[in-house]
Amino acid sequence: MQLKVEPEMAGKVVRCPGCNSKLQIPGEPAGNLPPPSGLPPPSGLPSPDNLPPPTGGEAPPAPESAPVSPGAEFSFEQHRNARGGWEETDPANPNPWLALGIGAVATLTWYGALFPFAKGAYGAAPVDTMDYIHDLFYERTWVNYMETFFFFWAVAALYLKWQKLNHQKAAMYLDVLPAEFGQEITRDNVASFIDHLYSLPGRLRDSLMVNRIRKGLELFEVRQNNGEVSNMMGAQSGIDSARIGGSYSLVKVFLWAIPILGFIGTVLGLSVAIGSIDLSNMTDMDRVMKSFGNVTSGLGTAFDTTLLGLVLAMFLNFPMNALAKAEDDNLNNIDAYCNEVLLPRLNDGGGIAGGDTGGMMDTLVKAVANAQKEFLVDLNTLSAKVMEQAQNLDKRAAAHQERVDREFATALNLMREQLTASVTDSVRTTSEYMRAMSSGIQSLNNVLAQLGEKQIIIHQVKKKGWFSRAE
């Protein structure tokens, strides 16, 4: 395992982040330091001196998990199968049940430490400061017990997160991109860098920095595109930031619940104080003074529960924000390392150096060809969609025309039937009328024939009235 050593650490004794053993950093200046392979190996780890150094453009041998012969060439699938799996655990969220156990033990320890300081009787005035603190945690209803337990549970969660942060910081000392494999990371030597990551101790390689670099290198091994690797790095940074921010959800719940419990204790204390007022017999002063004693005891409970809740919330808020700031700084350091060290060393063959006009033209032709190919693919897709829409419009127009023709034919047939029925009724009515008229004329002719030469005399009958008498 190789570690990065800063120049100011020369001559100091440091602790190895992999095996936790002590190492002596050589005191020479940074320019005269021996290569990392010359450092004494930590206890329990194999020495890297038995590995043959890389020569020319050959890739170094694979880790012990996948031994290969020098100079052997492997395809991507063979490298992938030889590396094995990579188990990635949650780097930010602590185990809530472990935090619960630690918080319960800490709560019992705290109450056990305060138990010997009880001096006054229950309800009496505290004798000294420790007696007051004892009464504050022991004699103020169940609310203070819950506040204390939530506080230590949250502190245990922050402690576990602090351990994870120290683990992330220790992984920053690893030399994850050794210069001996090459100053640039290309498609020819990227497998050597990935194999080096897989050879790191399992305790340290499962970290935010190593995991992000591994994902970037594996993507580069498949795609050989700096832009895609850069985009993936940015997306992974956002995922890690969201994961770290979400890991404080449980602690924020406790930070909200502790003051709320204090207010609940205030309500309970005021309820007890108001319920203890007894003014039914003002002549019995002993009874009245006892009633006022219960009132003051209830008010003390109300104020002490709120006081404890606010104090515990304040003591919890400072380490939580300090730890969040430290995790954000560590994440920023990982982002800076990826942007300043990893990405500049990636070489996908797209950059042309030294004024090579032919190579530049080849690159430009390839870029134009790729753009034209993508344009033709998009144009074919768009043409297919336009053709599909035109066919749908033709089908809809044909269906609409067929429906209109069908409805028009139905309406025309209905009008024809109604007109035929109306004309038929009119002809039948006219025929019956003409028949009746012919019968009447025939009857009149018969009457006239019977009359012959007979004359019909019409007599005028005079009207009777006042004027007829006067005549």
Residue pairs with C-beta under 8 A, 6 or more apart in sequence:
1 18
1 41
1 42
1 45
1 48
1 174
1 199
1 200
1 201
2 36
2 37
2 39
2 48
2 174
2 175
2 178
3 16
3 17
3 36
3 39
3 173
3 174
3 175
4 173
4 174
4 175
5 25
5 33
7 29
7 30
9 25
10 25
10 26
10 27
10 28
10 29
10 30
10 33
11 25
11 26
11 27
12 25
13 22
13 23
13 24
13 25
14 22
14 23
14 25
15 21
15 22
15 23
16 22
16 23
16 42
17 170
17 171
17 173
17 174
17 204
18 42
18 45
18 200
18 201
18 203
18 204
19 42
19 43
19 44
19 45
19 201
21 42
21 43
21 44
23 39
23 40
23 42
26 33
26 34
28 34
35 180
36 48
36 175
36 178
37 48
37 49
37 51
37 53
37 180
38 49
41 47
41 48
45 201
46 64
51 60
51 61
52 60
52 61
52 70
53 60
53 180
54 60
54 180
54 181
54 192
57 188
57 189
58 70
58 71
59 181
59 188
59 189
59 191
59 192
60 180
60 181
60 192
60 195
60 196
61 67
61 68
61 70
62 68
62 79
62 82
62 195
63 195
63 196
63 198
63 199
64 199
65 82
65 83
65 84
65 198
65 199
66 82
66 83
66 84
66 195
68 74
68 82
74 82
74 191
76 191
76 221
76 222
79 191
79 194
79 195
79 221
83 194
83 195
83 198
84 198
86 198
86 205
86 214
87 202
87 206
88 206
88 211
89 206
90 243
91 164
91 167
91 168
91 206
91 207
91 208
91 211
91 240
91 243
92 161
92 164
92 240
92 243
92 244
92 246
92 247
92 327
93 243
93 246
93 247
94 157
94 160
94 161
94 164
94 247
95 160
96 157
96 250
98 156
98 160
99 153
99 156
99 157
99 159
99 160
99 250
100 153
100 156
101 156
102 152
102 156
102 159
102 160
103 149
103 152
103 153
103 154
103 155
103 156
103 157
104 149
104 152
104 153
106 152
106 155
106 156
107 148
107 149
107 152
110 137
110 148
110 152
111 137
111 138
111 148
114 130
114 133
114 134
114 137
114 138
115 134
115 138
117 130
117 131
117 133
117 134
118 131
118 134
118 135
118 138
119 126
119 127
119 128
119 130
119 131
119 134
120 126
120 127
120 131
120 135
122 139
123 139
123 293
123 297
126 132
126 135
136 144
136 304
136 307
136 308
137 144
137 145
137 148
137 308
140 265
140 300
140 301
140 304
140 305
140 308
141 265
141 268
141 269
141 301
141 305
143 261
143 262
143 264
143 265
143 268
143 305
143 309
144 265
144 304
144 305
144 308
146 261
147 258
147 261
147 262
147 305
147 308
147 309
147 312
148 308
148 312
150 254
150 257
150 258
150 261
150 312
151 254
151 258
151 312
151 315
151 316
153 254
154 250
154 251
154 254
154 255
154 316
154 320
155 316
155 319
157 250
157 251
158 251
158 319
158 320
158 323
161 247
161 323
161 327
162 323
165 323
165 326
165 327
165 330
167 203
167 204
167 207
168 207
168 208
168 209
168 327
168 330
169 330
170 204
171 204
171 205
171 207
171 208
171 209
171 210
172 209
172 330
172 333
172 334
172 337
174 200
174 204
174 205
174 209
174 210
176 196
176 197
176 200
176 209
176 210
176 213
177 185
177 193
177 213
177 341
177 342
177 345
178 193
178 196
181 189
181 192
181 193
181 196
182 189
182 192
183 345
184 345
184 346
184 347
185 193
185 217
185 220
185 342
185 345
185 346
185 347
186 347
186 348
186 349
187 221
187 224
187 348
187 349
190 217
190 220
190 221
191 221
193 217
194 214
194 217
194 218
194 221
197 205
197 210
197 213
197 214
197 217
198 205
200 210
204 210
205 211
205 214
208 240
208 330
208 331
208 334
209 334
209 337
212 233
212 236
212 237
212 240
212 334
212 338
213 338
213 342
215 232
215 236
216 229
216 232
216 233
216 236
216 338
216 342
219 228
219 229
219 232
220 226
220 229
220 346
220 348
223 229
224 348
224 349
225 348
226 343
226 346
226 347
226 348
226 350
229 343
229 346
230 343
233 338
233 339
233 342
233 343
237 331
237 334
237 335
237 338
240 331
240 334
241 328
241 331
244 324
244 327
244 328
244 331
248 320
248 324
251 316
251 320
252 320
254 316
255 313
255 316
255 317
255 320
258 309
258 312
258 313
258 316
259 306
259 309
259 310
259 313
260 309
261 305
261 309
262 305
262 306
262 307
262 308
262 309
262 310
263 306
263 309
264 305
265 301
265 302
265 304
265 305
265 306
265 309
266 302
266 303
266 305
266 306
267 302
268 301
268 302
268 305
269 298
269 299
269 300
269 301
269 302
269 303
269 304
269 305
270 298
270 299
270 302
271 298
272 294
272 297
272 298
272 301
273 294
273 295
273 296
273 297
273 298
273 299
273 302
274 295
274 298
275 298
276 291
276 294
276 295
276 297
276 298
277 291
277 295
278 287
278 288
278 291
279 288
279 291
281 287
281 288
282 288
350 363
352 359
352 360
352 363
462 468
